[in-house]
Amino acid sequence: MPSFTYTARDKSGATSSGVLDAPSRRDALRRLQTRGLQPTQLTESTGAKPARAAKKSSAAPHTAAATPAKALPASKSTPTAKERLPFMESLADLIRGGLSAGEAVRLLSVRVSQPRLRSLCASLWSSLSEGQTLSGALGQFPQVFDGQTINLVAAGEATGNLRDVLDRLITHFTEQRELRAKLAAALAYPVFVCFLAGGVILFFLFFLLPRLKGLLSSLGGELPWATKMLVNGSEFLLHYGVIGVIAVVVGVIFISQTRRTAAGRRTTDALALPLPVLSGFAIRGTVLNFAHTLAVLLENGITTAEALRLAERTVANEALRSRFSEATDRVLEGESLSTALGRTGVFEPLLLDRLAVSEQTGSLAPGLRDIARTCRAQLDKFLNTFTTSISAGVLVAAFSFVAFIAYAIVSAVFKVSSSFRF
């Protein structure tokens, strides 16, 4: 029977090593998990060929269990980033119940009903059953798990604090999801008002106004200035509106194609920064994500250098990301974090002062969390102000245009009627 040399950690984080006899690598892993051990290294020392044969024969039951997920069409079973948070929540719940990470993934691969999530769990269990660590298995799905998640899970496995790491990651991703949902909900009403007002205006210009123009022309007389402006504007849109629509479509396509390249993304992101509304949202969102991500990484034992490199990848704007990359280089050269981040021009002076105090007191991670909470409150206030202003502006513009239309029609009717002689 083959022998396997292992190094594993128990639930308290204590490390142990030894030799285990088992028919296959999968069976060795199972026996270690039954003992409450999480293997960090498992090496076959003898009987390699028989172990491979045994591995093939023993893999049949697990493959059969994972077959339903793998047999699904690719479009329905390919995991995406949407499965990340549900998987981590389910995994954390089972680990809190006393299961090891491997047993939890195995149970999820059988019990989960959602196709993409079941496919993800089945693939992860297949990797875990072959002796890979959880972080190594997650690394096979870069479209689902980003680098910072994989590194945090690896740190949790190394320190025996996987459950705490998962809880912090769940909190982090939940807050990000709530922020996106709040942004979408805040923009829903202004977008609806814009579409409604635009539809009413287009209906009047292209359907009602031409008929009204024919009626006024048949009555004779000179039209007032407001009516002439309204009629000329309608004729202009009828003749040249298609050109404007084509120009907008071409512009959108050009920008989307430009942003497909790294240089194009940097250029367009740099051009967007000076814009008032976009810059306010981009800067506040960047500070929030950077501070919160850096706090999560530092709390889970990631070194400062690696945490800064991972945190700067969360910056969506390429122009701002280059600033944070330069700040990271300065920190690695010995400059304080607050001074380096101050050179980015993104952090407010008060936030930098709070960060400097946190550095001096040795409570950097809690200080970053406080900064993230402050930035979240500022971003919420900014979004509320922005959406309220947009809604009010659209309503005022729509009512003003309707009032102008009413004035143009009424003035035309009065002027034409005054020219009648009885």
C-alpha positions in Angstrom: 0.0 0.0 0.0 1.4 3.5 -0.9 2.6 5.7 1.9 2.0 9.5 2.0 4.0 12.1 3.9 1.8 14.9 5.1 2.0 18.3 6.8 -1.4 19.5 8.2 -3.0 21.9 10.6 -5.8 21.2 13.1 -8.7 23.5 13.9 -6.6 25.4 16.5 -3.8 26.1 13.9 -1.2 23.7 15.3 1.0 22.1 12.7 1.6 18.3 12.6 3.4 16.0 10.2 3.7 12.3 9.7 3.3 9.3 7.3 0.0 7.8 6.4 -0.8 4.6 4.5 -3.7 4.8 2.1 -4.8 3.1 -1.2 -4.7 6.5 -3.0 -4.0 10.1 -2.6 -7.7 10.8 -2.4 -8.2 8.3 0.4 -5.2 9.8 2.3 -6.8 13.2 2.1 -10.1 11.9 3.3 -8.5 10.2 6.3 -6.7 13.4 7.3 -10.0 15.4 7.0 -11.7 12.8 9.1 -9.1 13.4 11.9 -9.9 17.1 11.7 -6.7 18.0 9.9 -6.4 20.4 7.0 -3.4 19.2 4.8 -1.0 21.9 3.5 1.3 19.3 1.9 0.7 15.7 0.8 3.5 13.8 -1.0 3.4 10.2 -2.1 6.6 8.4 -0.9 6.1 4.9 -2.3 4.0 2.9 -4.7 3.4 5.7 -7.2 2.0 3.6 -10.0 -0.5 1.6 -7.9 -1.6 4.8 -6.3 -2.4 6.2 -9.7 -4.4 3.2 -10.6 -6.2 3.3 -7.3 -6.8 7.0 -7.8 -8.5 6.3 -11.1 -10.7 3.6 -9.7 -11.7 5.5 -6.5 -12.4 8.7 -8.4 -15.5 7.2 -10.0 -17.9 7.9 -7.2 -16.9 11.5 -6.9 -16.9 12.1 -10.6 -20.4 10.7 -10.8 -21.5 13.0 -8.0 -20.1 16.0 -9.9 -21.4 14.8 -13.3 -24.7 16.6 -13.2 -22.9 20.0 -13.0 -20.4 19.1 -15.7 -23.0 17.7 -18.1 -24.8 21.0 -18.3 -24.4 23.2 -21.3 -21.4 25.5 -21.2 -23.6 28.6 -21.2 -25.5 27.4 -18.1 -22.7 25.8 -16.1 -19.7 28.2 -16.6 -19.1 30.0 -13.3 -19.0 33.8 -13.3 -18.1 36.5 -10.7 -21.7 36.4 -9.5 -21.1 33.0 -7.9 -18.3 34.3 -5.7 -20.3 35.7 -2.9 -22.9 32.9 -2.7 -20.2 30.3 -2.7 -18.2 32.0 0.1 -21.4 32.5 2.2 -22.3 28.8 1.9 -18.8 27.7 2.6 -18.5 29.9 5.7 -21.8 28.6 7.0 -20.7 24.9 6.7 -17.2 25.7 8.3 -19.0 27.4 11.2 -20.9 24.2 11.6 -17.7 22.3 12.2 -16.9 20.9 8.7 -13.4 21.2 7.2 -13.1 23.3 4.0 -12.7 20.1 1.9 -15.8 18.4 3.3 -17.8 21.6 3.0 -16.9 22.0 -0.7 -17.7 18.3 -1.3 -21.1 18.7 0.4 -21.8 21.8 -1.7 -20.9 20.0 -4.9 -23.7 17.6 -4.2 -26.4 19.7 -2.5 -26.3 23.0 -4.4 -29.0 23.3 -7.0 -28.0 26.4 -8.9 -26.2 25.2 -12.0 -23.2 27.5 -12.2 -22.6 27.4 -8.5 -22.9 23.6 -8.5 -20.4 23.4 -11.4 -18.0 25.6 -9.5 -18.2 23.5 -6.3 -17.8 20.3 -8.3 -14.7 21.6 -10.0 -13.2 22.8 -6.7 -13.9 19.5 -5.0 -12.2 17.7 -7.9 -9.1 19.8 -7.3 -9.2 19.4 -3.5 -9.6 15.7 -3.7 -6.3 15.5 -5.6 -4.5 17.2 -2.8 -4.6 20.9 -3.8 -5.2 23.6 -1.2 -8.4 25.6 -1.3 -6.5 28.7 -2.5 -4.9 26.7 -5.2 -8.2 25.4 -6.4 -9.7 28.9 -6.3 -6.8 30.1 -8.5 -8.1 27.9 -11.3 -11.1 30.2 -11.7 -9.7 33.7 -12.2 -13.0 34.8 -13.7 -14.6 34.2 -10.4 -12.0 34.8 -7.7 -9.6 37.8 -8.0 -6.0 37.8 -6.8 -6.7 39.4 -3.4 -9.3 36.8 -2.5 -7.0 33.9 -3.4 -4.1 35.4 -1.4 -6.4 36.0 1.6 -7.7 32.5 1.6 -4.1 31.2 1.3 -3.2 33.3 4.4 -6.2 32.0 6.2 -5.1 28.4 5.5 -1.5 29.1 6.6 -2.6 30.7 9.9 -5.6 28.4 10.6 -8.0 31.4 10.5 -9.9 30.5 7.3 -13.3 31.1 8.9 -12.3 34.6 10.0 -10.9 35.4 6.5 -14.1 34.2 4.9 -16.2 36.3 7.2 -14.2 39.4 6.4 -14.3 38.7 2.7 -18.1 38.2 2.8 -18.5 41.5 4.6 -16.3 43.2 2.1 -18.1 41.8 -1.0 -21.5 42.4 0.6 -20.8 46.1 1.1 -19.6 46.4 -2.5 -22.8 44.7 -3.8 -24.9 47.0 -1.6 -23.1 50.1 -3.0 -23.7 49.0 -6.6 -27.3 48.3 -5.8 -27.7 51.7 -4.1 -26.1 53.4 -7.1 -28.4 51.6 -9.5 -31.5 52.4 -7.4 -30.4 56.1 -7.1 -30.0 56.5 -10.8 -33.2 54.6 -11.8 -35.6 57.5 -11.1 -33.6 60.2 -13.0 -33.1 57.9 -16.0 -36.9 57.1 -16.0 -37.7 60.8 -15.9 -35.2 61.6 -18.7 -36.7 58.9 -21.0 -40.3 60.0 -20.2 -39.6 63.6 -20.8 -37.6 62.8 -24.0 -40.4 60.6 -25.3 -43.1 63.3 -24.7 -40.9 66.0 -26.4 -40.2 63.8 -29.4 -43.9 62.8 -29.7 -44.8 66.5 -29.9 -42.1 67.5 -32.2 -42.5 64.7 -34.7 -46.2 64.0 -34.5 -48.3 66.9 -33.2 -46.3 69.9 -34.3 -46.4 69.1 -38.1 -50.2 68.9 -37.9 -50.4 72.1 -35.9 -48.2 73.8 -38.4 -50.5 72.8 -41.3 -53.5 74.1 -39.4 -51.9 77.5 -38.6 -50.6 77.8 -42.2 -54.1 77.2 -43.6 -55.5 80.0 -41.4 -53.0 82.4 -42.8 -51.3 85.3 -41.1 -47.8 85.7 -39.7 -46.8 83.4 -36.8 -45.2 84.8 -33.6 -41.5 84.4 -32.8 -42.1 81.6 -30.3 -44.1 79.5 -32.8 -41.5 80.1 -35.5 -38.8 79.0 -33.2 -40.7 75.8 -32.4 -41.5 75.1 -36.0 -37.9 75.7 -37.2 -36.6 73.5 -34.4 -38.9 70.7 -35.4 -37.9 70.9 -39.0 -34.2 71.0 -38.1 -34.6 67.8 -36.0 -36.6 66.1 -38.8 -34.0 66.8 -41.4 -30.7 66.6 -39.4 -31.7 64.5 -36.3 -30.6 61.3 -38.0 -27.2 62.7 -38.5 -26.9 63.5 -34.8 -28.0 60.0 -33.8 -25.4 58.5 -36.2 -22.7 60.8 -34.7 -23.6 59.7 -31.2 -23.5 56.0 -32.1 -20.2 56.4 -33.9 -18.8 58.2 -30.9 -19.9 55.5 -28.5 -18.3 52.8 -30.7 -15.1 54.8 -31.1 -14.8 55.2 -27.3 -15.6 51.5 -26.6 -13.0 50.4 -29.2 -10.4 52.8 -27.8 -10.9 51.5 -24.3 -10.1 48.0 -25.4 -6.4 48.9 -25.3 -4.4 49.8 -22.2 -3.2 53.1 -23.7 -6.8 54.0 -24.7 -8.1 53.2 -21.2 -5.5 55.4 -19.6 -6.3 58.3 -22.1 -10.0 58.1 -21.6 -9.8 57.7 -17.9 -7.5 60.7 -17.7 -9.9 62.8 -19.8 -12.8 61.8 -17.5 -11.1 62.9 -14.3 -11.6 66.7 -14.8 -15.3 66.3 -15.4 -17.1 67.5 -12.2 -19.6 64.7 -11.6 -17.5 61.8 -12.9 -14.4 62.9 -10.9 -16.4 63.2 -7.7 -17.8 59.8 -8.0 -14.5 58.2 -9.2 -12.4 59.7 -6.5 -14.8 58.9 -3.6 -15.3 55.3 -4.9 -11.6 54.8 -5.3 -10.7 55.9 -1.8 -13.5 53.8 -0.4 -12.5 50.6 -2.2 -8.7 51.1 -1.6 -9.1 51.8 2.1 -11.5 49.0 2.7 -9.5 46.4 0.7 -6.2 47.4 2.3 -7.8 47.1 5.8 -9.1 43.6 4.9 -5.7 42.5 3.6 -3.7 43.8 6.5 -6.1 42.3 9.1 -5.5 38.8 7.5 -1.8 38.8 7.8 -0.8 39.9 4.3 2.4 41.9 4.3 2.2 45.7 3.7 4.0 45.5 0.3 1.8 42.8 -1.0 -1.4 44.3 0.4 -0.6 47.7 -1.3 0.0 45.9 -4.6 -3.3 44.0 -4.3 -5.2 47.0 -3.1 -4.1 49.2 -6.0 -5.6 46.7 -8.5 -9.0 47.5 -7.2 -8.7 51.1 -8.6 -10.8 51.0 -11.8 -9.6 54.3 -13.2 -6.2 53.7 -14.9 -5.0 57.2 -14.4 -5.6 57.0 -10.7 -4.1 53.5 -10.6 -0.8 54.8 -11.9 -0.8 57.3 -9.0 -1.4 54.6 -6.5 1.3 52.5 -8.0 3.8 55.3 -7.6 2.6 55.8 -4.0 3.3 52.1 -3.4 6.8 52.4 -4.8 7.5 55.3 -2.4 6.2 53.3 0.6 8.6 50.4 -0.4 11.4 53.0 -0.5 10.7 54.0 3.1 8.2 56.8 2.9 5.2 56.7 5.2 1.9 55.6 3.8 0.1 58.8 4.6 2.7 60.9 2.9 2.8 58.7 -0.2 -1.0 58.6 -0.5 -1.1 62.4 -0.1 1.0 62.7 -3.3 -1.8 61.0 -5.3 -4.1 64.1 -4.8 -7.0 61.8 -4.1 -7.2 61.8 -0.2 -8.6 64.8 1.6 -6.2 66.4 4.2 -8.3 65.3 7.1 -8.3 61.7 6.0 -4.5 61.8 5.6 -4.2 63.2 9.1 -6.3 60.3 10.5 -4.2 57.8 8.5 -0.9 59.3 9.9 -2.2 59.0 13.4 -3.2 55.3 12.8 0.4 54.7 11.5 1.9 56.2 14.6 -0.3 54.3 17.0 0.2 51.0 15.2 -3.5 50.6 14.4 -3.4 51.0 10.6 -6.1 48.4 9.7 -8.7 49.9 12.1 -7.8 53.4 11.0 -8.3 52.4 7.3 -11.7 50.9 8.2 -12.7 54.2 9.9 -11.6 56.0 6.8 -13.6 53.6 4.6 -16.7 54.2 6.7 -16.3 58.0 6.4 -15.8 57.7 2.6 -18.9 55.5 2.3 -21.0 58.2 4.1 -19.5 60.9 1.8 -20.3 58.8 -1.2 -23.9 58.2 -0.1 -24.3 61.9 0.5 -22.8 62.7 -2.9 -25.1 60.2 -4.7 -28.2 61.5 -2.9 -27.3 65.1 -3.9 -26.4 64.1 -7.4 -29.6 62.1 -8.0 -31.8 64.8 -6.4 -30.2 67.5 -8.6 -30.5 65.5 -11.8 -34.2 64.7 -11.1 -35.0 68.3 -10.3 -33.1 69.5 -13.4 -34.8 67.1 -15.7 -38.3 68.0 -14.3 -37.6 71.8 -14.6 -36.3 71.4 -18.1 -39.3 69.3 -19.1 -41.8 71.6 -17.5 -40.1 74.7 -19.1 -40.3 73.1 -22.5 -43.9 72.2 -22.1 -44.6 75.8 -20.9 -42.8 77.2 -24.0 -44.8 74.9 -26.3 -48.1 76.0 -24.6 -47.0 79.7 -25.0 -46.1 79.2 -28.6 -49.4 77.5 -29.5 -51.6 80.0 -27.5 -49.8 83.0 -28.9 -50.1 81.7 -32.5 -53.8 81.0 -32.0 -54.4 84.5 -30.6 -52.4 86.2 -33.3 -54.2 84.3 -36.1 -57.6 84.9 -34.6 -56.9 88.6 -34.2 -56.3 88.8 -38.0 -59.8 87.7 -38.7 -62.3 90.5 -39.7 -65.9 90.0 -39.1 
